[in-house]
């Protein structure tokens, strides 16, 4: 072993044989391995069905028992900001470095360059980058597709077909997890999203959708809706929707705000309270496909909370104390928590 600690970064949705091979390489390089689990603290979705704790358990069970004590799990949220994400990874790994050694720890980062999404591996100067070869032609997206496609069908046959792609411990986990209530709900949403993407499959170019959102603050609260339909049925979201062809982004944002919450302020009052606007355009921010949203931030000051009621496709509209938002992070649609974080500063900078 030539390093003090090895680092392996992934989403592990779920943990498969390709992950296992890279993890074993990391364990050969150092006595300890920090496993950074990405997309932590998010709501369950077809893309992120398993919590970071569930993924940590899958990983732990997928390595030899003698190596399990050498693993240290570092959950990291998706900041959609590379600088903040990189700093969070470094901070999380540093917490597992033994400062008592009295010297700078030698850190090895193990990874495989699959495509442009692997460029983050170059964002850690000072860490020894160990490029690994791909050992198994398997990816987590295909595993999830096969898993959720079998809902209501032959789970045993599906898991048998995945024997060459995932450790037996992962297959056992998936079998047990399928008995939980969330399996059917997520499988239903998976089917809806598949149909949604198939409807656009005949487009001459991959579609890019444009949406608008409204972040409205008032007296220490923020106005949220609960989704009434998939995707994200039951999850919190900021009011918003698709832009109309004959509207500006601002006009669409105000229209969607009124349709979903019945907020009764005059348009002139709203325009005076518009404090900022930002574009959220990360390629992976929405499961529906490439979706760019224009978010508008309104601050109504310290007035009494205006009355609101749910409308359009919102199941509920409510004023939520800003102080409670950090504890609700795993109950938000897509990147809406991060949208709120951008304007309201919910997480450490």
N, C-alpha and C positions, 0 to 999 in steps of 0.2 A: 504494500500500500504506500502510495507516494504523496498523498494529500491528507490534510486534517479532516476535511469534510467534502463530500460530493453533493452536488445539487442536481435534481431532476425535476423539470417543470412540465406539467401537463394538466389536462382537464379530466382525463380518465372517466369518460362517460360512455361506456363503462371501462374498467381495467381489462385489457386484452393481452395476448401473448407478445405483441410488439412492445407494449409498455413493459412487460415483465422482463424481456430481454435487455432493454436499456437500463432498467433498474438493477439488474444483476451486474451489468457493467459498472454502474456507479458504485455498487457495494464492493466491487473488487478494487476500486481506486482509493477508498478511504474507510476508516473504521466507523464513520457515521455518514448517514445520507439524509439530507433535508429534501423531502418530497413536497414541492410547491404545488398545491392544488388550486388551479385557476377557477374562475367563474364561481367563486364561493359566495354564500349569502344571497343567492338568487332564488326566485320563486321556481317551483317545479314546472318544467315545460318539456315538450318532446326533445328539445336540444339539451336541456339540463335537468333530466328527471331525478337525479340522485343528489342528496345533500353532500356537502364536503365531508361530513362525518361518515356517511354511508360509503363514500368513495375511499376514505381512509381505511375503513374496515375491509373493503374489497382488496385493497393493496396489501394490507397487513396479512390477510389470509392467503394471498397469492405468492408469498415468498416463504422460503423454508423457515421453520419455527425458530431456528438458531439465529436468524438474521432479523427477526421482528423487532427486537429491542434496539437495534441500530438505526431504526427509522424514526425520523422526526417530521411531523406533518405541519406544513405552513399554509393555512388557507389565505388566499388573496382574492379580493373582489376584482371585477372587471371595471377599471376606472375609465376606459375609453380615452385614456391619456397616457401615452407611453412613459413620459417622465415620472408621473405619479405612480404608475404601476411598477416601473423598475425600482423606484425608491422603496415601495412597499415590499417587493421581493427581497431586496438587500436587507432591509430592516428585519424581516422575518427570519432570514437565514442567519444574520448576525446574532440574533437572540439565542441561537443554538451553538454558537462558537464559544469554546471555553476560553474566556479572557484570562483565566488564571495561568495560562501557558506562558505568559510574559513575552509573547512574540506575535507577529502578524500571522494569522491562520492562513494556510494554503487551501484555497477553494478550487475545486474542479467542477465545471458545469458540463454535464453530459447531455447531448441532444442530437437529433437527426434533422438535417435540412430537407424537408419534404417539398416545400414550395415557398412562396413569398411570405406566407404566414409564419415561417420559422425565423424570420430576420431578427426577432427579439433576442435570439441567442447571442447576437453580436453587441448587445446593449450593456454588457457587464465587463468593462475593462478592469483588469486586475484579477479576474478569475480565469483560470486555465480552461479554455474551451476544448472539450474532447468530442470530436465529431464521430458519431457512430453510424455504422451501416444499418440499413433497414433489414431486419432479419425475417419479418413475417409480413406478407402482403395482406394486411388487414387494417381496417380503419373503423373507428368507433361509430361513425355515421351509419355505415352499413349494418353494424350490429344492432343499433337502435331501430333502424328501419325493419329489420327482420323480427325483432322482439315485439314491437308494437303492432306490426302487421298481423301477428298471430293471435291478437286478443280475440277471444271467443272461438278460437280454433284449436289446433293441435300444438300446444306448447311443448310437449315432449319431443315431437318431431323437429320443431324449430331448434330447440336446445341441442338435440343430437346432431343437427347439421352444423352447429357452431363449435363442436368439440375441437376442431383444428384451429380455432381462432381465439379462444379465451381459455384461461385456466379453469379447471373443474370447480375451483372454489368460487369463481365469478359466476359460472353457470348455476351452481347451487344457490348463490345469492339471488340471481335473477328469478329462479324458480320460486323461492320464498317470497320475494318482493311482489311477484305477480298476484299474490293472494291479498295484498293490501288494497284498500279502496282507491288509492290514487292511480293504480295501474290502468283501470278501465277509463278513468277520466282523461288521463294523458293520452292513452291510445285513441280515444275519440277525437281529441284535439289534433293528434298526429294525422288522422285520416282527413280532418278538415283542411289542414295545411297542405297535405298532399294534393287534394282536389283543387285547392286554390292555385297551387303552382302549375298543375296540369292545365288549368284553364288558360294560362298564359303561355303554354309551351309552343303554341303556333305563332307567337309574335316573331317578327323578323329579327328582332334584337332582344336580348334580355331586358325586361322592363325595369325602369327606375321609377319608383313611386315617390310622390311629394305629399307630405302631410304638414299639419300645423298643430301647435299645442299652446295652451295658455296656463302659465303658472301664476296663480293669484294669491297674494299674501294679504292678510288683514288681522291686525291685533294679535299677533303671535300665532296665527293659524294659517293654514294653506288649504285651498279649495281642491278637493279630490273627488273623483267618481269611482264607483266600482263597476267593473266591466259586466255588462249583461249578456255578452255573447263571446264565443271563442273567436280569436285566440285570447287566452287570459281571462276566461269567464270567472268572475268573482274576485279578480285581483284589483288592487288600487291602480289608478292611472290619473294623470292630469287631463283635464278636458281637452279634446282635440279630435282631429279626423282628417280626411283627405281635402286637399285644396280644390276649389271649384275653378273651372276654366276661365270664367269672367271675373274673378276676384283676385285682389292682391293677397299676399300671405297674411297681412294684418287683418284684412276684411274676413278672410276665411277663419282666422283664429277667433275673432269676435263672434262670428256666426256660430261656430262650433261650441264656444263657451256658453252662449245663450241657449242653444238647442239642448245641450246636455245638462245644464244646471239651472236654467231660467234665472240667471243672475240679472237683476232688474236695473242696473245702473245705466244711465244715459251714455250714448256713444261718446259724447264730448268728455264726460267725466272719466270714462275708461281711457281715452287717449291721453288725458292729462296725467293719468297714473301709470302709463307705460314707462318703465324705468330701463329696460334693456331687452335685447333680442339676441338669440344665438342660433347657429345652425348645428344640428347634431347629425353627423353623416358617416359614422363608423360603418363599414360594410356589413358587419354582423349584428347591428343593433336591433334588427327586427327579424323574426322568423318567417315573415311573409315574403321576404325577398329584399332586394336593395331598396331601402326606404330612407329618404332624406327628410328630416323634419325641421321646420322653422318655429322655434319656441319663443314666446313673448312673455315677459315678466312684468306683471302689474303689482304695484304696492299700494293698497288702499289706505294705508296709515293705521291709526288706532281707533277708528270709528267702530260702532257696534257692528257685529257680524251681519251682513245682509242675508235675507232669507234666500234659500235655494231649494230646488226640488229636482229630482231626476227626470230626464227626458231623453228622447231619441233612443239610442241603444245603451244608455247607462242604467244600471240597476239601482243605483243610489248616488246621491250627491251629498257631501258633508264637509264641514269645516273640521280639519284635524289639527290639533296642536303641533306646532313645529317641533317642540321638544320630544314628541313621541315618534317622530319619523325614523330616527336611527334604529329603533326596535322593530320597525315594520319593514325593514329592507327586503326581506325574503317574501314579501307579499305584493310586490309591484310588477307591473307589466314591463317586459323588455328592459329598456334603460331609463325608465321614468324616475326611478330613485336617483340616478346619476344626474338627470336633468335638474331635479330639485337640489341636489348637492351643488351643482354648478352655480345656481342663483342664491342659495340659502346657506352654503357652507356647512353641511351636515357632518362631514368626515374630516379628520385632520388633514391639513394641507401637505 
